[in-house]
Amino acid sequence: MSLNKTDAALLAALDTINATTPKIVERTAAVLPASTQTAYFTVTGRVLITQIVGEVTTVFDGTANNIKLISNPTVGADVDMCTALSVTSDAVGTRYNITGTPADAMVAATSGVAISQASAIIVPAGTIDLDADATDTTGATKWSLHYIALDDSSTVVTA
């Protein structure tokens, strides 16, 4: 079956929409890493992160603890995606995200609405890690990452 010009144009438009619509990867709830940097997402190729959101699913135990997200590239040095945020006694439902400016602290919203990531960021192949500076034995979070592939074979999956 051959395509007419209208069908071909429609398919080309759908390809463009698919290429620029963010894909979503969800990481199920897990206890925060114990005083260490832990891979949360694996990136293949280059991607544009349009949103990354964490949510507390189990209340934190009150241990003084700070978290941040780090781009850990396959080639090159780690780069903080934000500066650390204190999450010591955060309650269930607290949401975390970044602004897209690496020098800004991670943002927390404890109830109601939360801000959206203002600037998309480009992340190379490697992992996106969560770094915690203390061991919280109960606090758990789930994470969602929205991305647009910059290369045909680029993907993000949970680590």
KAHU-V279041 format. One record per pair of residues at least 12 apart in sequence whose C-alpha atoms are under 7 Angstrom apart, sorted by the first residue. I is the first residue (numbers start at 1). J is the second residue. D is the distance in whole Angstrom. If there is no record, write none. Layout:
# KAHU-V279041
[[I	J	D] [I	J	D]]
This chain:
# KAHU-V279041
[[20	148	6] [21	148	7] [22	146	6] [22	147	5] [22	148	5] [23	146	5] [23	147	5] [23	148	6] [24	144	7] [24	145	6] [24	146	5] [24	147	7] [25	144	6] [25	145	5] [25	146	7] [25	156	7] [25	157	6] [26	143	6] [26	144	4] [26	145	6] [27	142	6] [27	143	5] [27	144	6] [27	158	6] [28	142	5] [28	143	7] [29	57	7] [29	140	6] [29	141	5] [29	142	4] [30	140	5] [30	141	6] [30	142	7] [31	138	6] [31	139	5] [31	140	4] [31	141	7] [32	136	7] [32	139	6] [32	140	6] [32	141	7] [33	132	6] [34	132	7] [34	134	6] [34	135	4] [34	136	7] [35	132	5] [35	133	5] [35	134	4] [35	135	5] [36	131	6] [36	132	6] [36	133	6] [37	129	6] [37	130	6] [37	131	4] [37	132	7] [38	129	5] [38	130	5] [38	131	6] [39	127	6] [39	128	6] [39	129	4] [39	130	6] [39	159	6] [40	128	6] [40	129	5] [40	130	6] [40	158	6] [40	159	5] [41	127	6] [41	128	5] [41	129	7] [41	156	7] [41	157	6] [41	158	4] [41	159	5] [42	126	6] [42	127	4] [42	128	6] [42	156	6] [42	157	5] [42	158	6] [42	159	5] [43	125	5] [43	126	5] [43	127	6] [43	155	6] [43	156	5] [43	157	7] [44	125	5] [44	126	7] [44	154	5] [44	155	5] [44	156	6] [45	124	6] [45	125	5] [45	151	6] [45	153	7] [45	154	4] [45	155	7] [46	122	7] [46	123	6] [46	124	4] [46	125	6] [46	149	7] [46	150	5] [46	151	6] [46	154	6] [47	122	6] [47	123	5] [47	124	7] [47	147	6] [47	148	6] [47	149	5] [47	150	5] [47	154	7] [48	120	6] [48	121	5] [48	122	4] [48	123	6] [48	147	5] [48	148	5] [48	149	6] [48	150	7] [49	120	5] [49	121	5] [49	122	6] [49	146	6] [49	147	4] [49	148	7] [50	117	7] [50	120	5] [50	121	7] [50	146	6] [50	147	6] [51	117	6] [51	145	6] [51	146	5] [52	97	6] [52	98	7] [52	144	6] [52	145	4] [52	146	6] [53	95	7] [53	96	5] [53	97	5] [53	143	6] [53	144	5] [53	145	7] [54	95	5] [54	96	5] [54	97	6] [54	141	6] [54	142	6] [54	143	4] [54	144	6] [55	93	6] [55	94	6] [55	95	4] [55	96	6] [55	141	5] [55	142	5] [55	143	6] [56	91	7] [56	92	5] [56	93	5] [56	94	5] [56	95	6] [56	140	6] [56	141	4] [56	142	7] [57	92	5] [57	93	6] [57	140	5] [57	141	5] [57	142	7] [58	92	6] [58	138	7] [58	139	5] [58	140	5] [59	90	6] [59	91	5] [59	92	5] [59	138	7] [59	139	5] [60	88	7] [60	89	5] [60	90	6] [60	91	7] [60	136	7] [60	138	6] [60	139	4] [61	89	6] [61	136	6] [61	137	7] [61	138	6] [61	139	6] [62	88	5] [62	89	5] [63	88	6] [63	136	6] [64	88	5] [64	134	7] [65	86	6] [65	87	6] [65	88	5] [65	132	7] [65	133	6] [65	134	5] [66	84	6] [66	85	5] [66	86	4] [66	87	6] [66	132	6] [66	133	6] [67	84	5] [67	85	5] [67	86	7] [67	130	7] [67	131	5] [67	132	5] [67	133	7] [68	82	6] [68	83	6] [68	84	5] [68	85	7] [68	106	7] [68	130	6] [68	131	5] [68	132	7] [69	81	5] [69	82	6] [69	128	7] [69	129	6] [69	130	5] [69	131	6] [70	128	6] [70	129	5] [70	130	6] [71	123	7] [71	127	6] [71	128	5] [71	129	6] [72	126	6] [72	127	5] [72	128	6] [72	129	7] [73	124	6] [73	125	6] [73	126	4] [73	127	6] [74	125	6] [74	126	5] [80	102	6] [81	102	5] [82	98	6] [82	101	7] [82	102	4] [82	103	6] [82	104	5] [82	105	5] [82	106	6] [83	102	7] [83	103	6] [83	104	6] [83	105	4] [83	106	6] [84	105	6] [84	106	6] [85	105	6] [85	106	6] [93	110	7] [94	108	7] [94	109	6] [94	110	4] [94	111	7] [95	108	6] [95	109	5] [95	110	7] [96	108	5] [96	109	7] [97	117	7] [98	117	6] [99	117	5] [99	118	5] [99	119	6] [100	117	6] [100	118	6] [100	119	5] [100	120	6] [100	121	6] [101	119	7]]
